[in-house]
Structure formats: structure tokens, C-alpha cells
Amino acid sequence: MIYNIFFIFLVVVALVCVVGIATADFRRRIIPDAYLFPLMLTGLLLLAFYPYPISLPAAAVGGAFGYALSATVGFVFDYFLRRRDSNALSPIGMGDIKLIGVGGLWLGATGLAIALVVACLTGAVWARTKKQQYIPFAPFFLLGGILALIGIVFLL
């Protein structure tokens, strides 16, 4: 009984963090660590104590891969943009990099790839329809992450 209540509590905490991250990035273009770290801790607790569709080693690899990939892409973009214009803003922030790392922890490498593809496609459609140069990436990544997690649970 306590086991199930704790599981429901962890899922509710994760959903609150997801909504907080999405609204903060959409409104202020910032992803607060106050939502990222509880989301990471919740994922680790679910991985350790509950039957989760991703193993702990696969989650660790996915988290490391997500963080390394997004940090590399972010720093490469930042380097080339600042060479051209010293006042240019980087298209990917550190909050996005940490969020992709947490997404890799929750989804593993395969789920992370699915989430990134969905996020990039939906973000591109959003940017094209709204005619915006900068878009909040977190809501689209979280949507892709939820869809990837549903796909992992029900299709794999």
C-alpha cells in the first residue's frame, strides 16, 4: 500500500516539475534548477525502486549521452555565433542542456533520440507558424519525452 502511494507521489512530483519547466521556459525563456533537480531525483527513485521499462545502466548511458550531445551542440553553436557577432545569443542554454541530460536519464538513449526528433519537428513547426527566431525548447522536448515514454512502455 505504501509502495503504491509513494509511486503515485513520485509521478505527481514529476508532473508538477514538467509543468513548471514548460511554463517557465515558455514565459521567461529560463529553466529553473528548482524543477530540474527534483525531476532528476524522481527519475532516479523510479529507476531504483520500481519496475521501469529502462534499466539503470541504460538510463545512466542515456543521461550521459544526452548531456554530452547537447553540451557539444550548444558550445559549437555558441563558438561559431560569437565568432561572427560578439553580442549574439546562444540558441541553446544551459537549462536546455541539463534538461536533455535529465531526459536521457528518464528515457535512455533510444527514447532520448525519439524525444529530440519530436521536439525539433514540433519546435520547427511552431517557429514557422509564429514566425519567431527564438523558441522555448523545453515544452517541445517535454512533449517529445512524454510521447517517447508512452511509446517505450506500450510499444517496446
N, C-alpha and C positions, 0 to 999 in steps of 0.2 A: 504494500500500500504506500509506504513512504517512498519507495523506489519510483513508483509511477508519479507521485506528486512532485518529486524532485525533477523528474523528466519534463513534466508539464511546466514547472517553474523555469527550467533551463530554456525551453522552447519560447516561452513568453519573454524572457530576458533577451534572447536572440532577436525576436521580432521587434521589440522596443528599440534595440540598438540599430537594427536595419532601418526602421522608420526614422530614427533620429539622424542617422548618417545621410539618408536620402534627402530629408528636408533641409538639413544644414548645408549640404553641398548645393542643393537647388537654390536656396535663398541667398547664401553668403559665399558660395564657392570655397568652402573650407570643410574639411572632415575632421571633427574633433577627436582627440585621443580618448576622451571620456566615453565615447561609444565604441571605438575600435578595440581597446584592450578588453572590455567585458565580452565583446563578440568573440575575440580570440580565446579567452578563458572558457567561455561557454562551449566553443567548439572542441577545445581540449578535454573538457569534462565529459562531453558526449562521446568523444572518441575513446576515452579511457574506461568509462563505466557502463556504456550501453551498446547494444548491438547496432553498429553503424555500418552503412554499406561500404565504407572506405576503411582500410586498415590503418593503424597508427603509423607504420613506416611509409605507406603511400601518402598519407597526409603530410608527414614531415618533408618528403620529397616535393610534394606539390607546393607547400608553403615556401620552401627554399627556392624552388624553380620560379614561382610567381614573383617573389620579391626580387630575385636576381634579374629576371627578364624585364620587369617593369622599371627597375632602377637603371639598368643598362639603356633601355629605350629613352627614359627620361633624361639621363645625363648626356646621351648623344644628341638628342634634340636641343637640350639646353646649350650644349657646347657650340653647335652649328648656328643656332639662332643668335647667341651672344657674339659670335664672330662677325655676323652680319650687322647686328644692331645691339649696342650695349644696353639699351633700355628695354629690350624685348622681354616679354613674359614667357616663361616656360609653359608649354602646353600640358605638361603633366606635373602635378605637385607631389610633395612627399606624402600627403594624405592618401592620394590615389595609389602610390607605390605600396604603402603599408596595407591599404585595403585589398589590393591584389594579392599580397602575401597572405593575408588572413583568408581570402577566398581560396587560395591554393591549399591552405590548411583544412578548410571545410570540404573542399571538392576533390582534392587530389589533382594530379597533372591533367588527366583526361577531362574531368569536369571543369577545370580551370580553362582549358582550351575552348570548350563549348561556351562557357560564360563570356570569355573575351570576344569570341566571334559574334555572339548575340549582342553584346554591349556595343561593339564597334558598328554593327549594322544598324541597330536602333538609334544609336547616337548620331550616325551619319544622316539617317532619315530625319531625325529631329532637327539637326543643324541646317539641313537643306530646306525644310519647311518653314522654320523660324528665321532663316537667313542670319544665323549667328556665327561668329567666328570662334568664340569660346563656348563650350557647352559643359554642363556639370556631368562628369563621367560616372560618379557613384550611383545615381539612380538607375542608369542603364546597366552598369555592372551588377548591381544587386538583383535586378530583374533577370539578367542572364544567369546569375548564380542560383536563383530560386528555380528557374526552368531547368538548369543543368542538374540540380539536386533532385528534382522531380523525375527527370529522365534517368538518373542513376538508380534511384530507388525502384522505379517501376519498369524500366526497360532493360537494365543490365542484370 
